[in-house]
């Protein structure tokens, strides 16, 4: 299947008097899955998802499965639901590890070897969780993961970085880059996307008259979603620089490791927001999944024969890289003062974890 769409984001900064006075974001164009799969059995869309979404593929599958069940008036048994939550969290854990560590450890051969071993162990744990393998095998693999993370320097949720380790070096480098850049960031007031917004989001998403997924907003508000948003809503973090965002990712890794180590115990109170489904009427259903990059939504409408009449999805990137969204708000007003400003800006943009590539251009404006 070949899809013709623009899978790239363009970010242009307008700079005057060493200050970012404007941010123009040309979002990606999303694949027209609703049109491509209209009139086809819903299972064909489900089977195509792993090929269509290489990142967070499990989260997309769980979202569509949950939305389909809601549309059909079904409810997943508790064990099935728990296995889906486990799969989503394991994928989140693996995606965070890759995103935080792979590029940053590329020049450290010893640490890179530890990371490769770690990712292999995580992949093995994901397979064993899905297959329901013996507890002894799982315990051995988990022990390997814990030792590898300890060697890299992952600590506790409260103190996620151990001094004198590869992770400590990564944090030191991030702090130096932010300081060398010299830029002063304006506080962002965009708020965070949460499960409390699901009802509004899915209602707008399934509305055939609205192009909501192209440029989503909630009563003029474009909230942030992702790791920092999750940490901010739980711990009331206020600072949102690239260093704080990196620390939030490390803290979440420590949290997820604790959850996995606890045996992925079924805890409805703790897990209720990870996967949520919503019945929207006969043949209509939606779901939300808290994946690595933020809150993902799917909505589907089926005809009387169970074929796709309408399908929409809304990924975290559409919120964070909205033209008036969190990335634009975090950069607008920043004062540039050093030679390393571009690197600091790119670190800030990358900290929002776009699921596609992006380009950065800077346009100098004449002083008024």
JOVENSUL-V273943 format. One line per field, one symbol per residue. burial: + if it has 24 or more other C-alpha atoms within 12 Angstrom, else -. A space follows every 50 residues. Layout:
burial=???
//
This chain:
burial=--------+++++++--+++++++++++++++++--++-+++--++--+- --+-++++++++++++++++++--------++++++++++++++++++++ ++-++-----++-++++++-++++++-++--------+--++-+++-+++ +++++----+++--++++-++--+--+++-++++++-+-++++++-++++ ++++++-----+++++++---+++++++++++-------+++++++++++ +++++++++++--+------+-++++++++--++++++++++++++++++ ++---+++++++++++++++++++++++++++++++----++++++++++ ++++++-+-+-+------
//
